[in-house]
Amino acid sequence: MTFRLAHLSDVHLPFQLTNPWLLLNKRLIGFLSWRFKRRHIHLSQVLDALAIDLKSIKPDHTVITGDIVNISLPTEYRQAALWLKELSDTEHLSIVPGNHDAYVNVRPDRGLGLWQPYMNNEPGDTLVNIMDFPYVRYRGPIAIIGLSTACPVPLFSAAGYLGDKQIQKLDHILTTLNKRDHCRIILMHHPPFASDRHRRKQLRDINPFTNVISKHGVELILHGHLHIPSLRSIEGPDGVVAVIGVSSASASHHNHKSPSRYHVYSIAKQPSGWLITTEIRELDHTPSFHYKKAGLFDLTIPFSRDT
């Protein structure tokens, strides 16, 4: 049986400002960035084309690794809730928040709480507090582990933070999953590696996180945040763990980094481990907006525990 998982990130849904008074905080800088730069990069036409392509691909499940909105306006959360509902239902879509989804503190019932059905462990659970992460969702042969690196940070910072409690819970979850037969996939917004080019955007507690991965291993770590495709690795107990990032889902070809791209992972259990084939779907460079297959690569991941 092959399970197909689609991964997109950094949606940055276009928005309209209706109440200028809400900009009397950190949002002002984010709004100016949107007004003079980002709105020319992150286009609704690109997202419409991606949604059409995604529906034609028909993955078994889709994940989004954060930055669905821009400056955490209440209207943005409501708009995003409608967009998520159109993209897929809560059974077939899982998300984690990014730094733009926690740009400033917003009450859960007006903010991230509106997206909680896509972050629940089981139907009926609630998850509206950052300290309630990680969540675990079982879909077919995979266990989706959702982490939150999103927290309000000072002006001109886009850093992320997991915190001791979340890392301890992750350690407990992976200890439990070591006894189960699942392909373990971690979702997080900030990449778990350092970069001299992106110091203000880095995860603050990289080492405690990588220590847990080195102890238990997982099959994949998926992230966003940098708006560029990337493939890195973390040393696990029985080999390296692939760390994969994608570019912004809404980025046009005017983007100075990378145009819109998402990945489709075909996951199949083999006698000696997991075979994960990654199809790259990328915005075509034509006047019309549509996606094309831009690459394919295989990851063979040996079992790191008895299954």
C-alpha positions in Angstrom: 0.0 0.0 0.0 1.3 3.4 -1.0 0.2 6.5 1.0 0.5 9.9 -0.7 1.2 12.9 1.4 1.2 16.5 0.0 3.3 19.2 1.8 2.9 22.9 1.3 4.0 25.9 3.4 4.0 29.7 3.8 0.7 30.4 2.2 0.6 34.1 3.2 -3.0 34.6 2.1 -3.6 38.0 0.5 -5.7 40.3 2.7 -7.3 43.7 3.0 -6.9 46.0 6.0 -10.3 47.1 7.4 -9.3 48.6 10.7 -6.1 50.7 10.7 -6.2 50.9 14.5 -5.1 47.3 14.7 -1.7 48.4 13.3 -0.7 50.2 16.5 1.8 47.5 17.4 4.3 45.2 15.6 1.7 44.7 12.9 2.6 48.1 11.4 6.0 46.9 10.2 4.4 43.7 8.8 1.7 45.6 7.0 4.2 48.0 5.4 6.2 45.0 4.2 3.0 43.5 2.7 2.0 46.8 1.1 5.3 47.6 -0.6 6.7 44.2 -1.2 5.0 41.0 -0.3 1.6 41.6 -2.0 3.5 41.6 -5.3 5.0 38.2 -4.5 2.2 36.3 -2.8 -0.7 36.0 -5.3 -4.2 34.6 -4.9 -3.9 33.4 -8.6 -1.0 31.2 -7.6 -2.9 29.7 -4.7 -6.0 29.1 -6.9 -3.8 27.2 -9.4 -2.2 25.2 -6.6 -5.6 24.2 -5.2 -6.6 23.0 -8.7 -3.4 21.0 -9.1 -3.7 19.5 -5.6 -7.2 18.3 -6.3 -6.0 16.7 -9.6 -3.2 14.9 -7.7 -5.7 13.6 -5.0 -3.3 13.0 -2.2 -4.4 10.8 0.8 -3.5 13.7 3.1 -2.2 17.2 3.0 0.0 19.1 5.5 0.8 22.8 5.8 3.8 23.9 7.8 2.7 27.4 8.9 2.5 31.0 7.9 -1.1 30.8 6.6 -1.7 34.5 7.3 0.6 37.6 7.5 0.1 39.8 10.5 -2.4 37.9 12.7 -5.4 40.1 12.1 -8.7 38.6 13.3 -10.1 39.0 9.8 -7.1 37.0 8.4 -7.8 34.0 10.7 -11.5 34.0 9.6 -10.5 34.2 6.0 -7.9 31.5 6.4 -10.5 29.2 8.1 -12.7 29.5 5.0 -9.7 28.9 2.7 -8.7 25.8 4.6 -12.2 24.4 4.5 -12.2 24.8 0.7 -8.9 23.2 0.3 -9.8 20.0 2.2 -11.7 18.6 5.2 -10.3 18.2 8.7 -9.8 14.5 8.2 -7.5 15.0 5.3 -5.6 18.2 6.2 -3.2 18.9 9.1 -1.5 22.1 9.9 0.9 23.7 12.3 1.3 27.5 12.9 4.2 29.7 11.8 5.6 32.9 13.1 3.2 35.0 11.0 0.3 33.1 12.5 1.5 34.2 15.9 2.7 37.7 14.9 1.1 39.2 18.0 -1.0 37.7 20.8 -4.6 37.1 19.7 -7.3 35.4 21.8 -7.8 31.8 20.7 -11.4 32.3 19.8 -10.4 35.0 17.4 -7.1 33.5 16.2 -5.5 30.0 16.1 -8.5 28.5 17.8 -10.5 28.9 14.6 -8.1 26.4 13.0 -8.1 23.8 15.8 -10.0 21.0 13.9 -6.8 20.7 11.7 -4.6 20.3 14.8 -6.6 17.9 16.9 -5.3 14.5 18.0 -8.7 12.9 17.7 -12.2 14.2 16.8 -13.6 16.3 19.6 -10.2 17.2 21.1 -9.3 20.9 21.4 -5.9 22.5 20.8 -5.8 26.2 21.2 -2.8 26.8 23.4 0.8 26.7 22.1 1.8 24.6 25.1 -0.7 21.9 24.1 1.5 20.9 21.2 2.7 18.4 19.9 -0.3 16.6 18.5 -0.3 13.2 16.9 -2.6 12.2 14.1 -2.6 8.7 12.6 -3.4 8.4 8.9 -2.9 5.1 7.1 0.7 4.0 7.8 1.9 7.4 9.0 2.0 9.2 12.3 1.9 12.9 11.9 3.5 14.8 14.8 2.7 18.5 14.8 5.0 20.9 16.6 4.5 24.6 17.1 7.5 26.9 16.8 5.2 29.9 16.6 5.4 32.5 19.4 5.2 36.3 19.4 8.8 37.7 19.2 10.2 41.3 19.3 10.2 43.6 16.4 12.4 42.6 13.4 12.7 39.1 14.7 11.2 36.0 13.0 12.7 33.4 15.4 10.9 30.3 16.7 10.8 28.5 20.0 9.6 25.0 21.0 10.2 25.2 24.8 11.1 22.6 27.3 7.5 21.3 27.8 7.0 20.6 24.1 10.3 18.9 23.7 9.6 16.7 26.7 6.3 15.7 25.2 7.9 15.0 21.9 10.4 12.7 23.6 7.4 10.9 25.3 5.5 10.6 22.0 8.5 9.2 20.2 9.1 6.7 23.0 5.5 5.5 22.5 5.8 5.4 18.7 9.0 3.3 18.9 6.7 0.4 19.8 4.3 1.0 16.9 4.5 0.4 13.2 4.2 3.9 11.7 6.2 6.1 9.4 6.8 9.0 11.8 6.7 12.5 10.2 7.3 15.7 12.1 5.7 19.0 11.0 7.3 22.3 12.1 7.5 25.7 10.7 11.1 26.8 11.6 13.9 24.6 10.2 15.9 22.7 12.8 19.3 23.8 11.6 21.4 26.9 12.0 22.2 29.4 9.2 24.4 32.4 9.2 22.2 34.0 6.6 19.0 33.6 8.6 20.0 34.1 12.3 17.1 36.3 13.1 14.8 33.7 11.7 16.2 30.7 13.5 14.8 28.2 15.9 16.1 29.1 19.3 16.3 25.7 20.8 17.7 23.7 17.9 20.0 21.5 20.1 17.4 20.2 22.5 15.2 19.2 19.5 18.0 17.5 17.6 19.0 15.6 20.8 15.5 14.1 20.8 15.8 13.2 17.2 19.3 11.7 17.7 17.8 9.6 20.5 14.7 8.2 18.7 14.9 9.0 15.0 11.9 9.7 12.8 11.4 9.1 9.1 10.9 12.7 7.9 10.9 16.3 9.2 9.0 18.8 7.1 9.2 22.5 7.5 8.8 25.9 5.7 9.8 29.4 6.8 12.7 30.1 4.5 10.7 30.3 1.3 13.2 28.2 -0.5 13.4 24.4 -1.2 16.0 22.6 0.9 17.2 19.2 1.9 19.2 18.7 5.1 19.6 15.9 7.6 20.0 15.2 11.3 21.9 12.2 12.6 19.5 9.6 14.0 20.2 6.4 16.0 20.4 4.3 12.8 21.3 6.8 10.1 20.4 10.3 9.0 16.9 11.8 9.2 15.8 13.8 6.1 14.8 17.4 6.8 12.9 18.9 3.9 11.6 22.4 3.3 9.5 23.9 0.5 9.2 27.4 -1.0 6.2 29.6 -0.4 2.9 28.1 -1.7 1.8 31.5 -3.0 5.0 32.9 -4.5 4.9 34.1 -8.1 7.9 34.2 -10.5 8.4 37.8 -9.3 9.7 36.2 -6.1 13.4 36.9 -5.5 13.8 33.5 -3.8 11.9 30.6 -5.3 8.5 30.4 -7.1 5.7 28.3 -5.6 6.4 24.6 -5.0 4.9 21.8 -3.1 5.9 18.2 -2.6 3.9 14.9 -2.9 5.5 12.0 -0.9 4.6 8.5 -1.9 5.2 6.4 1.2 5.5 2.6 1.0 6.7 0.1 3.5 9.5 -2.2 2.3 10.9 -5.3 4.0 13.9 -3.3 5.3 12.4 0.1 5.8 10.3 2.9 4.2 10.6 3.9 0.6 9.6 7.6 0.2 9.4 8.9 -3.4 9.2 12.7 -3.6 7.5 14.4 -6.5 8.2 18.1 -6.9 5.3 20.2 -8.2 6.3 23.7 -9.2 4.6 26.7 -10.7 5.3 26.8 -14.4 6.9 29.9 -15.8 4.2 30.9 -18.3 1.7 33.7 -18.5 -1.0 31.4 -17.2 -0.8 29.9 -13.7 -0.5 26.1 -13.6 1.8 23.5 -12.1 4.2 21.0 -13.6 6.2 18.1 -12.4 9.7 19.5 -11.7 11.6 16.6 -10.3 11.5 13.2 -8.5 13.8 11.7 -6.0 13.7 8.6 -3.7 14.6 8.3 0.0 15.1 4.8 1.4 14.9 4.9 5.1 15.8 1.8 7.1 13.8 0.8 10.2 15.3 2.4 13.2 13.4 0.2 15.6 11.7 -3.2 15.6 8.4 -3.1 13.6 
